[in-house]
Amino acid sequence: MMAAERGASANTIEAYNRDLDNFVLFMQRRREKIEDADTKRIKQYLSKLYDERRAATTRARHLSVLRQFFAFLFAEGLKDYDPTQHISSPKKGRVLPKVLNKQEVGKLLSAARTRDIHNDLLLTTLMEILYATGLRVSELVSLRTDAISRDGQIIIVRGKGDKERIVPLGDPAREAVAAYLDKYKGSLEARMASPFLFPSRGLKGHLTRAQFSNLLKELAEAAGIDQSRVSPHILRHSFASHMLANGADLRTLQQLLGHADISTTEIYTHVLEERLKGLVEHNHPLAHHDLASTE
């Protein structure tokens, strides 16, 4: 059902299996079947996770998996009630995403251009696309050449659950892609053998996530930025935060990032709060006015 109806990715299904297996073991130790679990037993399981010092986010994920599992059993008539219906989710602390500021992103891009003197524009193209679109690293490295429109203004991204979305490219990214492809015109035969924008001789046929992460670490060192602060996901967060800071709305950002639920995008609302605060302080007629002086 998760694969056919929800379009869940292989990674999501594997994670769900792991969490359900963990609950099965919990039930088996009590000589009970998973489908016979009641509300009391599920609460005991969540308490066990708490005693094991599992993070609130981990416990919430386990409960989410159980909710979907028992909702499925109820919908299929395999259980006459949903035992998770009245169980509250663990309270999660608000964890703000780590981001780089615009100057630091600029240093990474400059370092990429410097290194590309010997690397055929690969690094610049990867970095420009990532910062222009906020793609997941798996989406970036597996981009197909035909995913880019003829005018270079948009790319069609195949994301989680095999869902497609359209993402525009800004001028710097368009120019980088055009220069990168032009560089390879002299080796057209080699490129014709691969459908990928960033081909590789490895098993996947394209640059891997690990290879790109290693390239990023090298760039961070060259740019004078702590390597622990630079990763593909941090650059995705940076793209999202900088977009919101410059006027984008949450719904637009949700579509660009490929989030199925806007609640996922809401981790960036602190940026909106700061922007709104700045707008009020700058534009409100009494923001810089000493009211006491008028009395």
Wavefront OBJ file of the C-alpha trace (Angstrom):
o trace
v 0.000 0.000 0.000
v 2.796 2.418 0.890
v 4.513 1.774 -2.423
v 1.484 1.539 -4.712
v -0.896 4.088 -3.181
v 1.340 6.501 -1.309
v 4.292 6.421 -3.724
v 6.705 6.019 -0.801
v 10.381 5.718 -1.688
v 12.423 2.555 -1.126
v 14.265 4.301 1.732
v 10.976 5.207 3.454
v 9.645 1.663 3.134
v 12.897 0.241 4.505
v 12.725 2.635 7.488
v 9.090 1.650 8.154
v 10.092 -2.029 8.086
v 12.849 -1.438 10.636
v 10.498 0.353 13.040
v 7.779 -2.291 12.681
v 10.324 -5.071 13.204
v 11.338 -3.375 16.444
v 7.704 -3.358 17.608
v 7.268 -7.006 16.554
v 10.197 -7.986 18.819
v 8.633 -6.015 21.665
v 5.343 -7.915 21.212
v 7.018 -11.309 20.736
v 8.772 -10.983 24.099
v 5.288 -10.787 25.568
v 4.148 -13.716 23.410
v 1.686 -11.478 21.608
v 1.020 -10.718 17.930
v 1.554 -7.254 16.542
v -2.005 -7.054 15.181
v -3.406 -7.709 18.698
v -1.723 -4.665 20.249
v -4.009 -2.346 22.194
v -3.560 1.271 23.293
v -2.018 0.268 26.634
v 0.607 -1.932 24.949
v 1.564 0.769 22.444
v 1.986 3.295 25.265
v 4.233 0.784 27.049
v 6.305 0.471 23.884
v 6.695 4.255 23.647
v 7.673 4.336 27.340
v 10.322 1.705 26.605
v 11.748 3.918 23.853
v 11.767 6.816 26.319
v 13.606 4.704 28.913
v 16.164 3.868 26.229
v 16.709 7.637 25.891
v 15.506 7.701 22.310
v 15.058 11.256 21.014
v 11.548 12.715 20.865
v 11.813 12.833 17.069
v 12.660 9.106 16.990
v 9.747 8.223 19.278
v 7.418 10.373 17.170
v 8.576 8.534 14.043
v 7.894 5.142 15.636
v 4.405 6.293 16.637
v 3.766 7.647 13.147
v 4.659 4.252 11.645
v 2.348 2.457 14.088
v -0.457 4.915 13.348
v -0.242 4.231 9.641
v 0.025 0.478 10.200
v -3.036 0.245 12.461
v -5.005 2.689 10.291
v -4.313 0.304 7.408
v -5.489 -2.727 9.428
v -8.662 -0.861 10.436
v -9.375 0.286 6.851
v -8.917 -3.274 5.579
v -11.271 -4.680 8.225
v -8.463 -6.635 9.898
v -8.959 -4.796 13.196
v -12.179 -3.328 14.600
v -10.562 -0.193 16.062
v -7.384 1.888 15.823
v -5.427 1.642 19.116
v -3.227 4.638 18.227
v -6.138 7.051 17.765
v -5.935 8.667 21.214
v -2.166 8.557 21.752
v -0.475 11.968 21.695
v 2.802 12.440 19.873
v 5.928 13.089 21.965
v 6.664 16.782 22.205
v 9.560 17.663 19.968
v 11.851 20.556 20.693
v 12.226 23.052 17.913
v 15.503 22.280 16.168
v 16.514 25.012 13.771
v 18.237 23.842 10.574
v 21.929 24.603 10.235
v 22.629 27.060 7.433
v 25.480 28.965 5.839
v 25.183 32.706 5.311
v 25.305 34.215 1.832
v 28.943 35.228 2.188
v 29.960 31.661 3.046
v 28.035 30.256 0.083
v 29.808 32.847 -2.065
v 33.180 31.599 -0.784
v 32.262 28.015 -1.693
v 31.238 29.065 -5.201
v 34.493 31.019 -5.634
v 36.485 28.004 -4.440
v 34.619 25.800 -6.943
v 35.443 28.154 -9.822
v 39.113 28.213 -8.792
v 39.343 24.419 -8.634
v 37.444 24.032 -11.913
v 40.431 25.363 -13.828
v 41.585 21.741 -13.691
v 38.203 19.993 -13.339
v 36.089 20.820 -16.423
v 33.492 23.032 -14.701
v 32.022 20.093 -12.780
v 32.213 21.640 -9.313
v 30.838 25.020 -10.399
v 27.878 23.382 -12.147
v 27.071 21.157 -9.167
v 27.257 24.064 -6.726
v 25.308 26.509 -8.885
v 22.472 24.022 -9.461
v 22.335 23.032 -5.788
v 22.210 26.608 -4.502
v 19.770 27.677 -7.223
v 17.299 24.851 -6.593
v 17.806 23.328 -3.144
v 17.691 19.810 -4.624
v 18.242 16.784 -2.422
v 21.743 15.409 -3.030
v 20.299 12.191 -4.527
v 18.256 14.303 -6.972
v 21.272 16.417 -7.905
v 23.809 13.679 -8.638
v 21.278 11.587 -10.626
v 20.041 14.453 -12.824
v 19.593 13.384 -16.411
v 20.758 15.677 -19.193
v 17.315 15.601 -20.792
v 15.789 16.880 -17.526
v 17.007 20.352 -18.501
v 14.715 22.297 -20.828
v 16.088 23.385 -24.209
v 16.295 27.022 -23.121
v 17.945 25.950 -19.853
v 15.397 27.811 -17.738
v 13.877 24.844 -15.900
v 14.732 21.324 -14.829
v 12.310 18.463 -14.250
v 13.223 16.730 -11.006
v 12.162 13.203 -10.101
v 12.001 13.221 -6.316
v 10.734 11.064 -3.460
v 8.012 8.615 -4.351
v 9.001 8.981 -8.016
v 7.102 12.287 -8.134
v 8.125 14.912 -10.665
v 8.326 18.641 -10.038
v 9.465 21.606 -12.109
v 12.208 23.812 -10.657
v 13.428 27.029 -12.336
v 17.122 27.813 -12.778
v 18.495 31.296 -12.190
v 20.954 32.996 -14.536
v 24.189 31.870 -12.784
v 23.043 28.224 -12.793
v 21.882 28.406 -16.439
v 25.225 29.877 -17.490
v 27.137 27.227 -15.533
v 25.143 24.363 -17.108
v 25.557 25.825 -20.621
v 29.320 26.239 -20.160
v 29.615 22.739 -18.686
v 27.756 21.112 -21.588
v 29.674 23.189 -24.127
v 32.923 21.994 -22.566
v 31.893 18.420 -23.309
v 31.023 18.958 -26.966
v 34.480 17.781 -27.862
v 33.806 14.437 -26.190
v 30.238 13.969 -27.404
v 30.651 10.237 -28.009
v 31.585 9.655 -24.379
v 28.571 11.651 -23.184
v 26.178 9.971 -25.595
v 26.821 6.708 -23.753
v 25.386 8.165 -20.530
v 21.994 9.798 -19.943
v 23.260 11.533 -16.800
v 24.375 15.142 -16.500
v 27.180 14.084 -14.152
v 28.277 10.685 -15.530
v 30.615 8.330 -13.722
v 32.174 4.935 -14.417
v 30.747 3.549 -11.172
v 27.879 1.074 -10.873
v 25.195 3.773 -10.721
v 26.508 5.448 -13.860
v 26.539 8.879 -12.229
v 28.379 10.777 -9.518
v 27.552 9.301 -6.105
v 26.356 11.099 -2.987
v 29.551 10.133 -1.172
v 31.740 11.485 -3.971
v 29.905 14.804 -3.971
v 30.083 15.059 -0.167
v 33.842 14.536 -0.341
v 34.128 17.236 -3.002
v 32.186 19.587 -0.715
v 34.561 18.920 2.183
v 37.502 19.800 -0.064
v 35.731 22.979 -1.165
v 35.032 23.946 2.444
v 38.717 23.596 3.287
v 39.692 25.657 0.253
v 37.133 28.323 1.226
v 38.351 28.481 4.832
v 35.064 27.152 6.284
v 34.865 24.467 8.971
v 34.181 21.186 7.112
v 31.671 20.070 9.761
v 29.457 23.019 8.790
v 29.247 22.076 5.109
v 27.157 19.273 3.619
v 24.677 18.893 0.735
v 21.755 19.055 3.181
v 23.083 22.214 4.856
v 23.273 23.845 1.413
v 19.645 22.775 0.812
v 18.707 24.415 4.129
v 20.700 27.513 3.141
v 18.827 27.782 -0.165
v 15.469 27.553 1.662
v 16.380 30.059 4.361
v 17.816 32.583 1.905
v 14.729 32.257 -0.337
v 12.386 33.023 2.564
v 14.566 35.886 3.766
v 14.283 37.442 0.309
v 10.493 37.267 0.068
v 9.501 33.740 -0.990
v 6.425 32.237 0.693
v 6.155 28.828 2.360
v 3.862 27.295 -0.288
v 6.263 28.187 -3.099
v 9.194 26.871 -1.091
v 7.298 23.634 -0.396
v 6.878 23.076 -4.137
v 10.516 23.879 -4.907
v 11.836 21.552 -2.191
v 9.439 18.742 -3.100
v 7.945 18.428 0.383
v 4.748 16.356 0.389
v 3.486 18.151 3.508
v 3.907 21.851 4.291
v 4.564 20.934 7.944
v 8.016 19.787 6.779
v 8.664 23.210 5.246
v 7.580 24.957 8.433
v 10.976 24.303 10.059
v 12.004 27.495 8.262
v 9.316 29.702 9.836
v 11.900 31.325 12.119
v 13.211 33.050 8.990
v 9.733 34.379 8.233
v 9.394 35.590 11.816
v 12.657 37.517 11.569
v 11.633 38.971 8.200
v 8.234 40.096 9.491
v 9.843 41.621 12.562
v 12.239 43.547 10.329
v 9.401 44.728 8.057
v 7.412 46.041 11.022
v 10.409 47.755 12.581
v 11.323 49.357 9.265
v 7.876 50.280 7.948
v 5.555 50.856 10.907
v 4.908 54.609 11.316
v 5.564 54.445 15.073
v 8.432 51.962 15.003
v 11.109 54.659 15.417
v 8.917 57.210 17.122
v 9.207 58.049 20.816
v 5.577 58.058 21.945
v 6.521 59.632 25.248
v 7.679 62.767 23.443
v 4.153 63.377 22.110
v 2.456 63.374 25.531
l 1 2 3 4 5 6 7 8 9 10 11 12 13 14 15 16 17 18 19 20 21 22 23 24 25 26 27 28 29 30 31 32 33 34 35 36 37 38 39 40 41 42 43 44 45 46 47 48 49 50 51 52 53 54 55 56 57 58 59 60 61 62 63 64 65 66 67 68 69 70 71 72 73 74 75 76 77 78 79 80 81 82 83 84 85 86 87 88 89 90 91 92 93 94 95 96 97 98 99 100 101 102 103 104 105 106 107 108 109 110 111 112 113 114 115 116 117 118 119 120 121 122 123 124 125 126 127 128 129 130 131 132 133 134 135 136 137 138 139 140 141 142 143 144 145 146 147 148 149 150 151 152 153 154 155 156 157 158 159 160 161 162 163 164 165 166 167 168 169 170 171 172 173 174 175 176 177 178 179 180 181 182 183 184 185 186 187 188 189 190 191 192 193 194 195 196 197 198 199 200 201 202 203 204 205 206 207 208 209 210 211 212 213 214 215 216 217 218 219 220 221 222 223 224 225 226 227 228 229 230 231 232 233 234 235 236 237 238 239 240 241 242 243 244 245 246 247 248 249 250 251 252 253 254 255 256 257 258 259 260 261 262 263 264 265 266 267 268 269 270 271 272 273 274 275 276 277 278 279 280 281 282 283 284 285 286 287 288 289 290 291 292 293 294 295
